[in-house]
Amino acid sequence: MKVVVCIKQTPSTTAVLTVDTGGNVKWDDPGGKPNVLNPWDEYAVEEGIRLKENHGATDVIVLTAGSEESQEALKTSLAMGCTAAILVSDAAFSGSDTTGTARILAAAINKVGGVDIAVFGKQAIDGDTGLTPMQVARKLGWTPLTYVSAIKEVGGGKITVERLLDDGKETVTANLPVVISVVKEINEPRYPSLMGIRKASRAEIPTWGAGDLAVAGGAGAAASKVDWSNIYAIPPRVGSVEMITADTVEEQARILADKLFEEKVI
């Protein structure tokens, strides 16, 4: 059984976003590490490794589409225990929206070949759309299983999972291949071991470009339906505080009510 874990490198949760007057975005992190493996994807990586440990997967390949810097997130995944990594990077893919990204990832999964399960985190902390897993499933023609909180059984060409719903849980069985997106309740991601970190630092990660993939439908800024041409910082919140003083609580309440009426709050 072959598993592909799709990840993304995102800004650190401690990084601070700044936007200048020209709309240029910059992330500054006081810890000195502005980009990390997307926190939601840590659960996907862990579950991919557990599919190898508990359900007989032979290969756990971590895959991302991004810049050369994204190799750091891939190496983190290798250090955790993934068996191989692939970076998809090409200037032609820059500016892709979620649909374009899904086309790229689906093409890469098809190129890997023989994949039974593609694992995603619930969403990325930068875009926060949560659309890509479903879109990849649609492009591949595979069954999507979302909000997976446990993998119960894998075998005989089928997978049984538990899905976390708003009002409870449900158990679903589907034929392989499938695309699953996992929630944080599924596991507790492990820390990379020292041996894993040393091994990952020496890993040669292949890079696939547009010429290596059969991306159907187009990708990149030209094919994007989303426009990021106007990026601006949210204005700072301003406010003031007025302390109401009076001889009695009743008088304070009357003054407060009068002020609320003046401001048309009530």
N, C-alpha and C positions, 0 to 999 in steps of 0.2 A: 504494500500500500504506500502510495506517494502522497505527501502532504505539502502544500504550499501555504506559507503564512505571509500575507500581504501587510506591510507596515508603512509607516510614514515618519519622517523626521520632522519634528515640530519645535517651535520655541519652547524653552523651559517655562514651567508654570511660575517661576520666580522672576522671569524676565519682564522688563518694563517696555511697553510699546510707545514710541514717540513718532510723530508725523510732522515733518517740516512744512513750510508754506508751499513748497512745490509738490506736496503729496508723496514725498519719499518716506518709506517706512523703515524704521530702525528698531532693532530689539537690543536692549542692554540688560545684561544680567550681572548683578553684583557678585555672583559666585564664579563668574568667568567662563561659564559654559552655557551660551545662549540657546544651543540646539540640542535636543535629546530625542530618544526614542519616544514616540507618542505614548503617553501613559496608558491610554486605553489599549494600545497594541501590546503592551507588556503581558496582558492576560491572554492575548491571542498567541504570542510566542510561547508562553508557558503551556498552553493547551496543546499546541503543536508538538512540543517536546513530550508531553504526557501521552499523546497518541502513539509516539514511538515506544515509550516505556511501558504503557499499559495495554495498547491495542495492536501492537505488531507493525506499526508503520516502519518502513525501511529507510525512507528519506524524508527529511523535514527541511524544505528549502525556503529560506526567507527572501522575499522579493519586495523591491520598492522602485517607484518611478520618481526621480528627482535629480538634483544636482550631484556633482562629485562629492560634495560634503555629506551627502546621505550615506556614504560608506560607513560613517561613524555609527549610525543607528544599526546598520547591518552587522557591524562587528560586535556591537552590544548583544545582538540576537545570537550571533555565533558563540560568543562567550557564555551565554546562558545555556546553550546546548543544541542549537540548530546544526544540521549537518552540512549545509551549503548555503551560499548567498548569491544573489544576482541583482545587479543594479541596471535599471533601464534609464538611460540618460541621453538626451539629444536636444539641441537647440530648437529643433522643429517641434518638440513637445512642450516647450515653454509656454505658459499662459493657458494651459488646458483647464477647462472646467471639470466638474465631476463626471460628466458624460465622456469627455475626451480621456480623462484618467481611466475610466472603466474600460474604454476601448483598448487603451495601451496595456493595462493589466491583463485583460482577457486574452489579448494577442500573445503576451509573454507566457501566460499559463498554457496556452495551446502549444507554444514553442517548447516549453518544458516537456510536455507530452506525458500521458499516462497518469495524470493527476486524479486522485480520488476525492480529496477534500481540500478546499481553499478556505483558510481561516482568516477572519478580519476582526479587528477590535470594533466596538460599538460605533465609534466615530472618532474623528480627529479633533484635538482641542483648539486648533486654529480656525478651520472652516466650520466645524460643529454641524455639518449638514446630516451626516449619517446615511448619505445616499449611495455611496460607492459600492458597498457590498451587494445591495440589491441590483444595481446597474450592471455589475460584473456578472452576476448570476443570469441576468437577462441576456447579456451578450454571449455568454457561454451556452445558454439554453439548459442550465442546471437548476436543480431545486434550491431555492433560498430558504435557509433556516435562521431566523433572526432572534436576537435576545436570548441566546442559548446560555443557560446557567449550569448545565451539566451534560456531559456525554455519557450516556448509560451503557451503550453497547455498539460495537462495530464488528461486522462479520457477515459472511454470506451475501456480499454485495449490498448490504443495508446498513443504515445507521439509525440509532434511536437516541434522541436527545430530550432534555427537559428545557422548556422555554419559560422565561419569567414574564408574566403578564401583569397588568395593572391590578387585577383582582384575584391573582393566584398563579398557579403554574399548570402547564399542560405537557404531556408526553407525546412526542411525535416520532414516527418511523418513516424514513424516506429511502428511496433507492440511491445508491451512489452513481455518479459523482454529485456532490453538493457544495454549496457555498454557505458557510455559517459565519455569523457575527456573534461575538461573545460579550457578556456583561461581566462586571467585576466580581459578581457572586460566584463565578465558575471556579476560581482558584486563588491561590496566593503566589504571585510571581516570585521565582527564586532569584537570589543574587548571583551574578556571574562569579564563578570560582577563579582563583588566581591562575590555575592551569588553563582554564578556559580563556581568560583574558590574554594570556601569553600566546596561546594558539591562535586566537582571533587576530591578534596584532600582526601575525605573519601570514595570514590568509590572503590568497590572491583572489580578488572578487572580479568576475567577468562583467564587462559592461556591454549591454546591447543597445544599439541605436535604432533609428527609424529604418535603416536599410536591413536590419536583422529581423524585423517584425512585419507581419501582414496585418496592419491596423486598418480595419474596415470602418469607413464612415468619417475618417478625419480626426485629427487631434491638434492641439496647439492653439495659439491665440486666434488664428484665422477661423477655426471651427467652433470657437467658444461662443456660447449664447449668454455668457455672463460678462459684464463690463466693470472693470475695476479702475476706470479712468479717473474717478473722483474719490480720493481717499483723504479723509480729514479726521483730526482728533476731536473727540467729544468735548464740548466746552466744559470747563470746570464748574461744578455746582457751587452756587453762592447762596448765602442765607444769613439771617440774623436771629438773635435770640433776645426776647424781651421778658424780663421777670416781672410778674404781676404781684404787687404787694398791696395789702389791705388789712384792716383791723380784724376782719373775720373771714372764714372760709367762704361764707355765703356771698360776701362782697367781692371776693376774688373770682368766684364763679360768675357773678353778674358782669364784671368787667370783661372776663374772658369771652362770655357769650356775646356781649356787645361788639367786641373786636372781630369775632368770627362772622357776625352778621355784616359788619362793615366790609370785610374782605370777601363776602359772598361765599364763604365756606359752608355756612348753614343758612 
